[in-house]
Amino acid sequence: MSVRRQLVNFGSTSTDYRVGTGAFDELPRLFKNVVGEPKRALLAYDELASDEQRSLARRALIDCGFAVEEYNAAGKGACEASLDASSSLMRMLASSSITADDVMVALGGANVCSLVSYCGQMWCGGMSCAAIPLTLDAMCTVPTAMRPLSVDDAPEMVSVRPGWSLVVCDIDLVLGKDARELGLGYAYLLGAAFASSRRVWEQCGEKVAGMADDDPVAFADALCAAQTSRAGAVRSANPSARNSIYYGISTARALRACLKEKLPSHLALAEGMRFEARLAHDVCGLDVDLVFEQDDRFDDLGVEEAAFDVDVDTFIDALKRTCYVRSNRFMLALPKFPGAIRLCHIEEDVLRRHAEAYLASRAELLEEL
C-alpha cells in the first residue's frame, strides 16, 4: 500500500499525518517541507530505535540539507517521560544551537515523542517538530496528546497540546507482532472508535478482524479513523467531551498503583475500559450488548482478561486518589453510547457494587491459573 496522508486539524494549526508501509523510505521527501530553509536538526531517539532506523532518519535529514545532532533520550536505561528528562533535552538543544527555525525529530516510543513535543513547544516559544513513532500506541496517540511528564512523586502531571509539523507511521513496524507489544495501541484504537460514532464503532469490527490478520490497510484505516476521533475530542468546545480520550485511563492508573505496576500497561488500560464500560451500563445506560462487543473485540485482538487479587477498599481509594490529584471532583469519562463519552459522577454505592463484582471476577481468574 502507498503512504497515506491525513491532515489532523486543531482549528488554527494542523499536523501532517502520514501512515503506510515503507514510510521510512519516504522520509527524505517528507522532511523537505518541515521547515522553510533546512539548517540544523536534532534527532532524539530512545531504546526502541535500532541503529538502522537511526541511520535512515539521520541520512534523510542530511539529504534535505540539515546538519544533524543526535540525542539518546534513554541514556543508560529506558526513556523516562519526566520534567527532569525534558530539562536534559533542552540543555542539548542549547548546546546544539537549535533555534526556532530549526527542527527536532523524535524517533521511538510515546515517551521520547512526548519529551520532544513538550520541549518543542517551550523552546524559543515554539519550533517545528517531527515524530517517527515506532509503537502502535504512539502512532495512535502522539498527534493528539502527549504522555504527561512526571514530576518527582507526581506521575503524569505536566502536558501541553502537541504541535507536530509531521508524524510518520510505518505500518511495517507493527506487522507480525503479538498482543503484548500491540495491546496498548489496540486499546487506544478501540477507545477512539467508541468515542467517534455508532457507524465507526460498527465498522471497527471489520478493522479488528483485519488487524488480527496483519492486514496493513486495516491498521492504516484504524489509525486514520483514530486521529479524526481524537482530534475532534481535543478541539471540542465541551470540556466534558474533551475528556473522552481518557476513557479507561483513570482505572488503569488505579490498578497499576494497586499492583505496584506489575500489571502490563496494555492489560491495565484494557481492564480500565472493561470496568468503566460496566460502570457506564449502570450510571448512564450504556447498552449491555455494547459492553460485551468491546470484550469480544479485545478477545479477537488477543488482549485477554487479566487475573489479579486486589482489595475493594484499596482499589476504590486508588481510583479516587488518581482522580482527585488531577481534579477537585471524582468523575470518570464513561460511554453513554458510541460517539458520546462524557465525564460522569458516580454514586458511592454504585461504584462499590461494581468494584466488588469486577474484582471478584478477576480473583476467580487467578484461582483458575
C-alpha positions in Angstrom: 0.0 0.0 0.0 1.1 3.6 -0.6 1.8 6.0 2.2 -1.5 7.7 3.1 -1.8 11.4 4.1 -4.2 12.9 6.6 -4.3 16.4 8.0 -5.1 16.3 11.7 -6.8 19.7 12.3 -6.9 21.6 15.6 -8.5 24.8 14.3 -5.6 27.3 13.8 -3.0 24.5 13.3 -2.8 21.1 11.7 -0.4 18.1 11.7 0.6 16.3 8.5 0.0 12.7 9.4 1.5 10.0 7.1 0.8 6.3 7.5 1.5 3.3 5.4 4.0 0.5 4.7 7.5 1.5 3.7 7.1 5.0 5.2 10.7 5.1 6.2 11.7 5.2 2.6 9.7 8.4 2.1 11.5 10.3 4.9 13.8 12.3 2.6 10.8 13.6 0.6 8.7 14.3 3.7 11.4 16.1 5.7 11.8 18.7 2.9 8.7 20.6 3.8 9.1 20.6 7.6 10.9 24.0 7.7 11.4 26.6 5.1 15.2 26.5 4.9 16.9 23.4 6.3 19.9 24.2 8.5 20.1 22.4 11.9 18.2 19.3 13.2 18.3 17.4 16.5 17.3 13.7 16.3 16.2 12.4 19.7 15.8 8.7 20.0 15.2 6.0 22.7 16.0 2.4 23.3 13.4 1.2 20.8 15.2 2.8 17.9 17.6 0.4 16.1 20.9 1.6 14.6 19.4 1.1 11.1 16.4 3.3 11.9 18.6 6.0 13.4 20.8 5.8 10.3 17.8 6.1 7.9 16.4 9.1 9.8 19.7 10.8 10.0 20.5 10.2 6.4 17.1 11.6 5.3 17.7 14.8 7.3 21.2 15.2 5.8 19.9 14.6 2.3 17.5 17.5 2.9 20.3 19.8 3.9 20.3 19.6 7.7 23.3 19.4 9.9 22.3 16.7 12.4 23.0 16.3 16.1 21.8 13.1 17.9 20.4 12.8 21.4 20.0 9.5 23.2 16.9 10.1 25.4 17.2 6.7 27.0 20.8 7.2 28.3 21.7 4.0 30.1 18.1 2.9 30.7 14.6 3.2 29.4 13.5 6.7 28.3 11.6 8.5 31.0 8.7 10.9 30.5 9.7 13.3 33.2 10.3 17.0 33.7 14.0 16.2 34.6 14.3 14.4 31.3 12.9 17.4 29.4 15.5 19.7 31.1 18.2 17.4 29.9 16.8 17.5 26.3 16.6 21.4 26.5 20.2 21.5 27.5 21.1 19.5 24.4 19.0 22.0 22.3 21.1 24.8 23.8 24.5 23.1 23.2 23.5 22.3 19.6 22.5 26.0 18.9 19.0 24.9 17.8 16.7 27.9 17.1 13.0 28.4 16.4 13.8 28.0 12.6 15.3 24.5 13.0 13.7 21.1 13.5 13.6 18.5 16.2 12.8 14.9 15.4 11.6 12.2 17.8 12.3 8.5 16.9 10.9 5.9 19.3 8.0 5.3 21.6 5.5 7.5 23.3 7.9 8.7 26.0 10.5 10.2 23.7 7.8 11.6 21.4 6.2 13.3 24.5 9.6 14.8 25.5 10.1 16.2 22.1 6.6 17.5 21.9 6.9 19.3 25.2 10.3 20.8 24.6 9.5 21.8 21.1 6.5 23.8 22.4 8.7 25.5 25.0 11.9 26.1 23.1 12.2 29.6 21.6 8.4 29.9 22.1 7.8 27.0 19.7 9.7 25.2 16.9 9.0 22.7 14.2 8.9 19.1 15.3 8.5 15.8 13.6 7.8 12.4 15.1 8.5 8.9 13.8 6.7 6.7 16.4 7.8 3.1 16.5 5.0 1.5 18.5 1.3 1.2 17.7 0.2 3.1 20.8 2.5 6.0 19.9 1.2 6.0 16.3 -2.3 6.3 17.6 -1.8 9.0 20.4 1.2 11.1 19.5 -0.5 13.5 17.1 -3.3 14.5 19.6 -1.9 14.0 23.1 1.5 13.7 24.7 2.1 11.3 27.6 2.1 13.7 30.6 5.5 14.2 32.2 6.1 13.1 35.8 7.5 15.5 38.5 9.2 13.7 41.4 6.5 11.6 43.1 3.7 13.2 41.0 3.2 10.9 38.0 1.9 12.1 34.6 1.0 15.7 35.6 2.7 18.0 33.1 1.4 18.3 29.5 0.7 20.6 26.6 -1.2 20.1 23.4 1.1 18.7 20.7 2.1 20.9 17.8 3.7 18.5 15.4 4.5 19.6 11.9 4.8 16.0 10.7 4.1 12.5 12.1 5.3 9.5 10.0 4.0 6.0 10.9 5.5 2.9 9.1 3.0 0.0 9.4 5.8 -2.4 8.7 6.9 -1.8 12.3 3.7 -3.4 13.8 3.0 -6.3 11.4 3.7 -9.7 12.8 3.8 -8.6 16.5 1.7 -10.1 19.2 -0.8 -8.6 21.7 1.9 -7.9 24.3 3.5 -5.4 22.0 0.4 -4.1 20.3 -2.1 -4.4 23.1 -1.8 -0.8 24.3 -2.3 0.5 20.8 -5.3 -1.8 20.3 -6.9 -0.3 23.5 -6.4 3.2 22.3 -7.8 2.4 18.8 -10.9 0.7 20.3 -11.4 3.7 22.7 -11.2 6.1 19.8 -13.7 4.1 17.8 -16.1 4.1 20.7 -15.8 7.8 21.1 -16.3 8.5 17.4 -19.8 7.4 16.4 -22.1 4.4 16.1 -21.2 3.9 12.5 -17.4 4.0 13.2 -17.9 1.5 16.1 -19.8 -0.9 13.9 -17.1 -0.6 11.2 -14.5 -1.3 13.8 -15.3 -5.0 13.8 -14.0 -5.3 10.3 -10.8 -3.4 11.1 -10.3 -5.6 14.2 -10.5 -8.7 12.0 -8.1 -7.2 9.6 -5.6 -6.2 12.2 -5.7 -9.6 13.8 -4.8 -11.0 10.3 -1.9 -8.5 9.9 -3.6 -6.5 7.1 -1.7 -3.2 6.7 -4.7 -1.5 5.2 -6.8 -2.3 8.3 -4.1 -0.8 10.6 -3.9 2.3 8.4 -7.7 2.7 8.4 -7.9 2.3 12.1 -5.1 4.8 12.8 -6.6 7.4 10.5 -10.0 7.0 12.0 -8.5 7.4 15.5 -6.9 10.7 14.5 -10.3 12.1 13.4 -11.9 10.9 16.6 -9.2 12.1 19.0 -8.7 15.5 17.2 -12.4 16.1 17.4 -12.4 15.5 21.1 -9.3 17.6 21.7 -10.7 20.7 19.9 -14.2 20.2 21.3 -15.8 23.3 22.9 -17.4 21.0 25.5 -15.0 20.4 28.4 -16.7 17.1 29.3 -16.3 15.8 25.7 -12.6 16.7 25.7 -12.1 14.0 28.3 -13.3 11.2 26.0 -9.6 10.4 25.2 -9.2 9.4 28.9 -11.7 6.6 28.7 -10.3 3.7 30.9 -7.2 5.6 31.9 -8.2 6.5 35.5 -9.0 2.9 36.3 -5.8 1.8 34.5 -3.7 4.1 36.7 -5.5 2.9 39.8 -4.9 -0.8 39.0 -1.2 -0.1 38.3 -0.9 1.7 41.6 -2.6 -1.2 43.5 -0.4 -3.8 41.8 2.8 -1.8 42.1 2.9 -1.5 38.3 3.3 -5.3 37.9 0.3 -5.3 35.6 1.4 -4.5 32.0 0.3 -1.2 30.6 -1.8 -2.7 27.8 -3.7 -5.0 30.2 -4.2 -2.2 32.7 -5.9 0.0 30.0 -7.9 -2.8 28.6 -9.1 -3.7 32.1 -9.8 0.0 32.7 -12.1 0.1 29.7 -13.8 -3.1 30.7 -14.6 -1.9 34.2 -15.7 1.6 33.1 -17.9 0.1 30.4 -19.7 -2.0 33.0 -20.0 1.0 35.3 -21.4 3.0 32.4 -24.2 0.5 31.9 -25.5 1.4 35.4 -24.5 5.1 35.5 -25.6 6.3 32.1 -27.5 3.4 30.4 -24.8 2.0 28.1 -26.4 -0.9 26.2 -25.0 -4.1 27.7 -24.6 -5.6 24.3 -22.0 -2.9 23.6 -20.2 -3.8 26.8 -19.9 -7.4 25.5 -19.0 -6.2 22.0 -16.0 -4.4 23.4 -15.0 -7.5 25.3 -15.2 -9.6 22.1 -13.1 -7.1 20.2 -10.4 -7.3 22.8 -10.6 -11.1 22.7 -10.3 -11.0 18.9 -7.1 -9.0 19.2 -5.6 -11.3 21.7 -5.9 -9.0 24.7 -7.1 -11.4 27.4 -8.7 -10.6 30.7 -6.1 -10.0 33.5 -6.0 -12.1 36.7 -5.2 -10.4 40.0 -6.4 -10.1 43.5 -7.0 -6.5 44.9 -8.9 -5.5 47.9 -12.1 -3.5 47.1 -11.3 -0.6 49.5 -7.7 -0.4 48.2 -9.0 -0.2 44.6 -11.6 2.4 45.4 -9.1 4.5 47.3 -6.6 4.3 44.5 -9.3 5.2 41.9 -10.4 8.3 43.9 -6.8 9.3 44.6 -5.8 9.2 40.9 -8.9 11.4 40.0 -8.5 13.9 42.9 -4.9 14.6 42.2 -5.9 16.0 38.8 -9.3 17.4 39.7 -11.4 18.6 42.6 -14.2 16.3 41.5 -14.5 12.5 41.3 -15.7 11.9 37.8 -14.9 9.3 35.2 -15.1 9.5 31.4 -17.9 6.9 30.7 -19.5 6.0 27.4 -23.3 6.6 27.1 -23.3 5.2 23.5 -20.9 5.1 20.6 -20.0 8.7 19.9 -20.6 10.1 23.4 -18.1 9.6 26.2 -18.6 12.2 28.9 -17.5 12.9 32.4 -20.0 11.3 34.9 -20.5 11.4 38.6 -20.7 8.0 40.3 -22.7 7.3 43.4 -20.7 5.6 46.2 -23.0 2.5 46.4 -22.9 2.0 42.6 -19.1 2.3 42.5 -18.7 -0.2 45.3 -21.1 -2.7 43.9 -19.4 -2.7 40.5 -15.9 -2.8 42.1 -16.8 -5.8 44.2 -18.2 -7.7 41.3 -15.3 -6.8 39.0 -12.5 -7.6 41.5 -14.2 -10.9 42.5 -14.2 -12.0 38.8 -10.5 -11.2 38.5 -9.7 -13.1 41.7 -11.6 -16.1 40.2 -9.4 -16.0 37.1 -6.3 -16.0 39.4 -7.6 -19.1 41.1 -8.0 -20.9 37.8 -4.4 -20.4 36.8 
